[in-house]
Amino acid sequence: MSSIAAKDEVFVPEKDFPEVHKMMKQFIPSEDDLEKIMQLMDREISMGLSREGHDRSTVPCKLSYVTDLPNGRERGQFLALEMMPTNCRIMLVKFSSERDVYTSSKCVIMPHTVAAGKGTEVFNFLATNIATFVKEKKVEKENLPMGIAFAFTLNKTGLDAGTLVSWTKEFGATGAIGKDVVQLLRDALAKFPEISVEIMGIINVAAGSLLALCWAQPNTRMGLIMGSIANSCYVERVEKCDLYQGDPSKKVMIINSDWAHFGDGGQLDFIRNEFDRQLDAESITPGQRIYEKFSGALFMAELVRIVVLRLMKMGIIFAEDRRDYIGIQWKMDMVSVIEIESDPPGVYTKAQEVMDKFKIRHCKEKDLAALKYICTTITNRAAMVVSSGVAALINRMKMPQISIAVDGGIYRLHPSYAAVLNKYTNKLVNPQHAFEFVITQDSCGVGAAIMAGMAHAMKYKSDSKLFEMDY
């Protein structure tokens, strides 16, 4: 067989693999469908913010209690703790002149025995590492404000109060569920009387990304997470937040949309197809996190695998090839999907390398072209469906120009996802509202540090030594 890379023939799906083309039509929403998703999202957001509709909404719009946004003129040094499913990071963040952020950090891998142990063990482990870190940085006596960026589900009742609803599969520390994680960490830090750290608050990853970009670009009003999880946050007017009972003088608040659950009440059934239903039924959360199952990295790759396997069983592509590896649930990953789509037109080198992992070798170019078409159609649909959610938020905020902080490998690494998301968001957004997607350079921990600094400045208004609000 001649080298795959040597040819530059481009296949036409409708003509060259019509059965595949026909099957993939059910993954192509119309512009009317996207408009309908946007309207349904807006309705669910309004319910989520309301007192009477909150518990019924599939977009619960959780209050972050972050009611101040940075303007880029804040100065000082603060601590942050990033708590992610696979690792934790302790950070010392210094904000100095003109957009200059200095970050010194230590990555901490939590041993499985600790993550699976008692809830107190998790926070004792973190406190021990924080104590070591602040001593190494010689700031242990400075009582620096600390912010936490937290990647797990919380029920927040204040800026510095949030009870843990659930961990991800990496954590088995059930003893912490239902408890205030800020208090658990405070209690653990109290065992180190030689250090002085003041925990000011806890926020989710999307809010951290929003705040981090907002310091550099003060018109930032949205944070988007596009990776293994799908979430967003945005800035809402406090008067729309029925459940907020805090300072009446505050004008805005960052809202954690928690939109992964959008569709759990059947709202998106009109665009779900047989493959979506199969993926959902075979997942560990059937009937839940429906919006995330359109756009999360894990789910996009699994949809590709399910479609390819169906077509193989029908004898349409890779007809004579083995199906044992491709038949394993979750065996396809988003890195492989991105590789397949990164081949130039008419070139299928990376696509063949991916199929080699499934022990499917020496593939026909037409089959590899069909595989690439399947991947592109599924990832395009994900970007289109997310654009409806983004547009709903932009249209709600009614601002002339905003920046959107984007975090996640799909947007950053996929060859066409960003362009498709931008194209359809533009089609759906009121033309009076300009927007720009910006890949976040600073991590969510930087945003948590900013939040801690602003909260500290509000708490100790007479003390401007630590955090100067240069208005």
VENSUL-V908600 format. One record per residue. PHI is phi in whole degrees, 0 to 359 (none if undefined). OMEGA is omega in degrees with one decimal (999 if undefined). NEAR is the number of other C-alpha atoms within 12 Angstrom. Layout:
phi->{PHI/PHI}
omega->{OMEGA/OMEGA}
near->{NEAR/NEAR}
//
This chain:
phi->{none/291/302/301/290/287/271/230/295/247/271/254/308/299/265/271/217/299/294/294/302/294/297/281/302/286/259/245/288/278/295/295/299/295/298/295/300/300/293/295/299/299/298/293/296/300/295/298/278/273/294/280/260/306/290/264/285/271/237/294/50/284/288/267/66/271/246/230/244/288/241/92/258/286/226/141/231/215/256/217/234/263/248/247/300/252/201/234/223/256/227/248/244/246/258/241/295/36/65/264/246/251/237/240/218/225/274/237/266/280/301/301/298/284/299/266/274/289/300/295/297/302/281/295/298/295/298/300/289/296/300/297/296/293/290/300/272/59/237/294/261/271/49/292/295/235/244/247/257/237/265/245/284/238/252/274/238/185/301/248/218/201/272/286/270/198/269/268/299/290/251/241/285/293/299/273/294/87/249/283/291/296/294/300/288/300/298/293/292/297/283/241/296/281/243/228/225/244/283/261/178/222/224/272/296/296/296/298/295/301/294/298/287/298/296/274/231/298/269/293/225/211/238/237/251/229/207/292/247/240/205/209/220/207/262/246/287/302/298/273/264/302/276/278/234/268/304/291/281/288/261/226/211/286/250/272/298/53/281/305/275/305/102/297/263/93/300/255/301/291/245/280/247/299/288/301/292/294/303/297/297/269/279/278/230/300/81/237/56/295/297/295/285/276/230/290/303/301/282/300/295/293/299/302/298/297/295/300/299/300/294/294/295/278/77/267/229/45/299/265/270/290/242/292/282/292/278/272/304/66/291/278/239/292/301/294/299/297/298/302/281/274/297/295/306/80/245/228/298/291/300/293/299/294/293/301/296/265/62/252/247/50/284/290/300/297/294/291/295/295/301/296/298/299/300/297/295/289/288/299/300/302/297/294/292/293/300/296/292/299/297/301/290/299/294/293/285/53/260/295/205/226/255/241/281/246/232/134/294/300/294/285/255/287/294/229/304/300/295/292/301/295/300/281/297/301/294/266/280/304/301/285/251/275/212/215/277/231/289/288/273/266/283/297/297/297/296/296/295/299/303/297/295/292/295/295/297/290/288/243/301/279/252/257/294/279/221/263/266/276/268}
omega->{-179.9/-179.5/-179.5/-175.1/-175.1/-177.4/174.2/177.9/178.1/-178.1/175.8/-172.8/-175.3/-176.7/-170.6/174.2/-173.0/-179.8/177.8/179.9/-178.8/-179.4/-175.2/177.8/-178.4/175.4/-177.0/179.3/176.0/176.7/175.0/176.8/-178.4/176.9/-179.9/178.1/179.7/-179.1/177.7/177.1/-179.1/179.0/-179.7/177.2/179.3/176.4/-178.4/-179.8/-174.3/-179.7/-174.6/-176.0/-171.8/-174.8/-179.5/-174.5/174.0/171.8/-166.0/176.2/-176.7/179.3/176.7/-173.7/171.3/-174.1/176.4/177.3/179.0/177.6/178.1/-178.9/179.4/-179.2/175.5/176.1/-171.7/177.8/175.4/173.3/172.7/176.2/-177.5/-180.0/-174.9/177.4/176.8/-179.7/175.5/-172.5/166.6/-174.0/178.9/175.5/179.1/-169.2/167.8/173.3/-175.8/178.5/176.4/-178.5/173.2/-172.5/177.4/178.4/-177.0/175.2/-177.2/177.9/-178.0/-179.2/178.1/-178.5/-178.2/-175.9/178.1/177.9/-179.1/-179.7/178.8/-174.9/172.5/177.7/179.4/-179.3/178.2/-179.6/175.7/179.6/178.7/-177.0/-176.6/176.1/178.0/-178.0/178.1/177.0/-173.0/-177.6/-170.0/-179.5/-177.2/174.2/177.6/174.0/179.3/170.4/-165.8/-172.8/-177.3/-173.2/-179.2/167.2/-173.2/176.7/178.4/-179.5/-177.1/179.8/178.5/178.1/-178.1/177.7/179.9/170.1/166.2/-171.2/-178.0/-176.7/176.9/-174.6/-174.2/179.9/-179.2/-177.0/-177.9/180.0/179.8/-174.5/176.8/179.5/177.4/179.3/176.4/179.4/180.0/178.9/179.8/178.5/178.4/-175.2/-178.3/177.9/-178.3/-179.3/179.8/179.2/-174.9/-177.0/-179.9/-179.6/177.4/-172.6/-179.3/178.1/176.9/178.4/178.9/-177.2/-179.4/179.1/-176.6/178.0/180.0/179.8/-171.3/177.0/178.6/-177.3/179.8/172.5/-179.0/174.5/-179.3/179.0/179.1/172.7/178.0/177.4/177.1/168.5/-179.0/-177.9/-178.2/175.1/-176.0/-178.7/178.6/-174.9/-174.9/-172.7/-179.7/-179.7/-176.3/-176.1/-177.3/-179.3/-179.2/-174.4/-174.5/174.1/172.0/179.7/173.1/-174.3/-174.2/-171.1/177.2/-176.3/178.3/-178.2/-179.9/178.9/177.5/-175.5/-175.1/-178.3/-177.0/176.2/177.4/179.6/-175.6/-179.4/174.9/-177.9/177.8/179.1/-179.2/-177.6/-176.9/-179.7/178.9/179.1/-178.5/178.9/-177.7/177.5/-174.7/-179.7/178.6/-178.9/170.5/-165.1/178.4/-176.0/-178.1/-173.2/176.4/-179.2/179.2/175.8/177.0/-178.5/-178.7/179.7/-179.2/-179.9/178.5/-178.7/176.5/180.0/178.3/179.5/-175.5/174.5/-178.9/-167.0/-175.3/-172.1/-177.9/-175.6/-174.1/-178.6/-180.0/179.4/-178.2/-179.3/177.2/-176.7/175.1/178.0/-174.5/177.1/179.5/178.4/179.0/178.2/-179.8/-177.0/-177.3/174.4/174.8/179.2/177.6/179.5/-174.4/-177.1/-177.5/177.2/178.6/178.3/178.0/-178.6/174.9/179.3/179.0/180.0/176.5/-167.9/174.8/-175.5/172.4/179.8/-178.9/178.2/178.9/176.6/177.9/177.2/-180.0/178.5/177.6/179.7/-177.0/-179.1/-179.0/179.4/175.1/179.8/179.5/179.7/-179.3/-178.9/176.1/-179.6/177.9/178.5/179.3/-179.1/178.4/-179.7/180.0/-179.0/177.0/-173.4/175.6/178.2/-176.8/-176.4/175.5/169.4/-179.6/179.7/-177.3/177.9/178.1/-173.8/-177.3/-178.9/-173.9/-167.7/-176.9/-173.7/-175.6/-175.1/-177.2/-178.8/-179.7/178.6/-179.1/-177.9/-175.1/173.6/177.4/-179.4/-172.8/-175.4/172.6/-174.6/177.5/-176.0/179.1/-178.8/178.3/173.5/-179.3/176.7/-177.1/176.2/179.8/-177.6/179.9/177.0/176.7/176.3/178.0/178.1/177.4/178.4/-179.7/179.9/-179.8/178.7/178.7/-179.9/178.8/-177.4/-177.5/-174.0/-177.6/-176.0/-177.5/-176.3/-173.9/-172.9/-176.8/175.4/-172.0/177.6/999}
near->{11/11/16/26/20/15/18/17/17/21/25/18/26/16/14/22/26/20/23/35/28/20/27/34/21/22/36/27/30/19/22/19/26/35/29/26/35/35/26/32/43/33/29/36/40/32/28/33/35/26/21/15/21/24/19/23/33/36/41/38/47/46/43/44/40/48/32/35/41/40/25/30/26/36/32/32/37/49/49/48/50/40/40/32/27/22/22/32/34/41/42/39/40/30/33/23/17/17/22/19/30/22/26/24/27/27/22/26/23/28/19/20/17/23/33/22/22/21/31/29/28/35/35/28/29/41/34/28/30/43/32/22/28/35/20/19/25/17/25/26/19/21/23/36/42/44/49/47/48/41/37/34/31/34/32/33/26/27/37/36/29/34/27/29/21/26/29/24/16/22/30/23/28/24/26/31/26/22/25/30/41/38/28/32/41/31/23/28/31/22/20/24/17/19/29/26/36/33/40/40/43/51/53/48/48/48/56/54/51/53/54/46/43/42/41/33/31/25/32/42/49/51/47/47/46/43/34/30/36/44/45/49/46/50/45/39/27/29/20/26/36/24/28/32/17/22/17/15/13/21/21/27/39/42/44/44/44/44/46/38/36/44/34/28/20/22/27/35/23/21/31/28/23/20/29/34/25/22/33/29/16/21/21/16/15/17/28/26/31/37/44/39/48/48/43/36/37/32/40/46/40/39/45/42/38/34/39/38/32/25/32/27/20/16/18/26/33/32/20/18/27/22/28/16/20/33/24/16/24/24/28/33/30/36/28/35/42/33/30/37/37/26/32/22/25/28/29/37/32/30/41/34/24/34/34/20/20/28/19/26/23/25/32/27/34/32/34/40/38/42/46/45/41/42/43/36/35/46/44/36/38/41/41/42/50/44/44/42/48/52/43/38/45/41/32/28/34/22/25/20/24/31/35/39/46/43/38/34/26/39/37/24/24/31/25/28/36/31/23/27/37/29/26/33/35/29/24/34/33/24/17/16/24/27/31/29/35/32/30/38/25/32/40/46/48/49/51/53/52/57/50/46/47/41/36/37/29/23/18/18/16/13/14/19/19/29/33/29/28/18/9}
//
